[in-house]
Amino acid sequence: MELQALEISFRLAIFTSLLLLPIGITLGRFIAWSHRPWVPVLQSLIFLPLVLPPTVLGYYFLVAFSGQAPLGSLWETLFNKSLNFSFEGLLIASIIANLPFSVQPIQHAFSGIDRDLRDAARTCGLNPWQAFFKIELPLIWPGVAGAFVLTFAHTLGEFGVVLMVGGNLSGETRTLSIAIYDQVQAFNLDAAGQMALVLLALAFVSLLLLQGLGQFRQRRKV
């Protein structure tokens, strides 16, 4: 078992899931309640990573993170290192690639809030922030929790984008999924099987949590 690769996988999954929560809440709320004509365009951009091959997505990340691109050049100026083949670049790529898994459950949760309830909050004199924390957040928390679990599980097993953007640098970007690939390439199937079993168990537990959250949400509606 490559414990360092497992630690990097966990660190990437946790950071990605946590950083996506405020982004997912903001975008999910806006998409659920906005009637602006360009919202479908925004939704298409958000869900684009779901249909793009990881190689295509990874290629554009490599281009955007290079020293010739504005983002990559700014990063190199500020931190004197490249975003490509670094944990920071891998984290940014992971956030963008997993955006759909965070936005969709939260958007669905916001869509389930009755408009009359929002109007009543304004009538009671609550400002937008008070209404969010006292009314909206307690109602959408199963969706927020589901978004966290789904993002965590997907990031933990991500392979294509990780390999394209992060490469295979031990102690920096070598995740458990990359380690499994290396062991299979070396015909070390026993070691690969042990690591694959860990990811399988984590994925199964994540799906159980998602199912539990879904049942809890249904019971609240009854």
N, C-alpha and C positions, 0 to 999 in steps of 0.2 A: 504493500500500500504506500503510495506517495503522499505523505501527510502534507508536504509543502504545497503540492498541487491542489489538494483538497482545501487547504487554508486559503489559497488564492481564489479558488472557486467560490468559497463561502464569502470571502471579503467582497468579491465582485458582485455577487448576488445580493448581499445585504445593502451595500452602498447604492446599487442600481435601484433596488426596491424602495429604499428610503428617499432617495433624491427624486424619484418619479412620483411620490405621493402628492406633494404640492403642485407639481405640474399636471398630474392626472386630475386632481380635484378642480384646478382652475379651468383646464380645457373641457373636462367632462361637464362641469356646471354650465359653461358657456354654450357648448354644443346642444345640451339638453334643453336650454331655455331660450336660446337665441333664434330669431326668425329672419336673420339677415340672409340675403340671397347667395352669398359666397360661402356659407357654412358647409355645403357639400364639398366644395373645393378643399377646405381645411380638413374635413373628415377624410377625403381621399389621400391627402398628403400624410396624415397621421397613420392611416392603415396601409400605406404603401409598403412598408417593410414586410407585411404578411405575404405579399405576392411576389416580391422581388427575390430572385435567387440570392443566397448568401454571398456568392462570388461577386455579383453585380453590386450589392450593397457594400461589401467590403472594398471593392475597387474604388467606389466614390468616396468612402472614408479615407482611403490611402491618399487619394488626390487632394481632398480637403485638408488633411493633416500634414501635407508636405510643406516644405519651406517655401515653395513657390505660390502657395495659396494664402489668402489673407489670414485665416484662422491659424494655420500652421506657422506662418511667419510671425504672427503676434505672439504665439506661445513660445517660440524659440527666442524671441527678443526678451520676453519677460522672465523665462525660466531657464534659458540657455540649454534646452534639450528638445528633442523632437517628440511630437505626439505619437508618431508611428512607432510601433513596437515598444510601447511603454504602457504601464498600468493605467495612467491617466487617460491616454488615448483610447485604451480598451474600455474604460469606464464611460467615456463620452459616447463611443460607438454603441455600447450596450444600452445606454439610456435611450438613444434614438431608436435602436432596433426593437426595444421592448415597449416603446410608447403605446402601441395598440393594446397591449395586455394590461396596461394601467388605466387608460382612458375609458375603454369600453365598459367594464363593470361599474365604474363610478358614474359614467354618463347614464347608464341604465338605472342606477340608484336615484340620481337626481330626477330622472323622468318620472319616477314613481311618486314624487312629492306632489300632493294636491295643490293646485294653484290657489284655491281658497285659503289654504293654510298659510301660504306666503303672503296673501293679501291681509289676512288676520294679523300676522306679525307686524306688518307696516301700520295697520290700524291701531295696534297696541302701543305704538311709538318706538318700536325697536329700530335702531339704525341697521344698515346692511351687515355690519360685523356682528352685532348682537344677534340678529336673526340667523346668521350663519352658525354661530357657536351654540346658541340655545335651541334652535329649531332644526336647521338643516343637518348639521353634523351628527346629532344623535340618530337621525333617520337614515343617513347614508352610510353609517359606519360598517354595516355588513358588506356593502359594496367596496368600501375602502380596504377593509381587511381582505376581501377576495382579490382585489387588485394587487395587494402586497404579496399574497401567497402565490398567485398566478405568475407575477413578474419574477419572484424569487425562484420558483421551480423552473421556469423557462430559461432564465439566466444561468442557473446551475448546470443545465445540460447543453448550453449553446456551444456550437462547434465551428460552423462556417465563418461567421464574422470574427470570432475569437482568433481563428487561425490566420485569416487574412490581415487583420489589423494588428494583432498582438504578436503573431509569429509563435515561436516556441522557446521563449527565453526562460530558463530555469530560475525560479525565485522572483520572477517579474511578471510574466504573462502565461506561463505554462499552467493551464487549468487541468482539472481531472479528466475532462473529455479529451483534451489533447494528449494527456498521458495514456489514456486507453488506446487511442489511435496509434501511438508510438509502440506500445506493447504488442498490438496486433500486427503491426508492420514487422516487428522483430520475432513474430511467431511465439511470443511469450503469452500464450492464451490463458494460463492460470492466473497470472498477475492481472491481465486485462479483465478476466471474469470477476475477480475480487472487487476491482474498482467499479466495474459496471453494476455489480450487485448493490454497491453503496448508492449509486445514482438511481437505480431502480427503486430501492427502498424509500429514498427521499421523495421521488416523484409520486410513489403510491401514497405516502403520508400526506403530501401536498394535495393530491386529489381528494383524499378523505376529508381534509379540512375544507376544501371548496364545497364538497357535497354537504357537509355539516352546516356551512354558512348559508347555502342555498335553502336547506330545509328550515333553518332558523328564520330566514327572510319570509318564507311561505307561511310559517306559523304566525308571524307578526301581522301578515295581511288578513288572516282569518278573523 
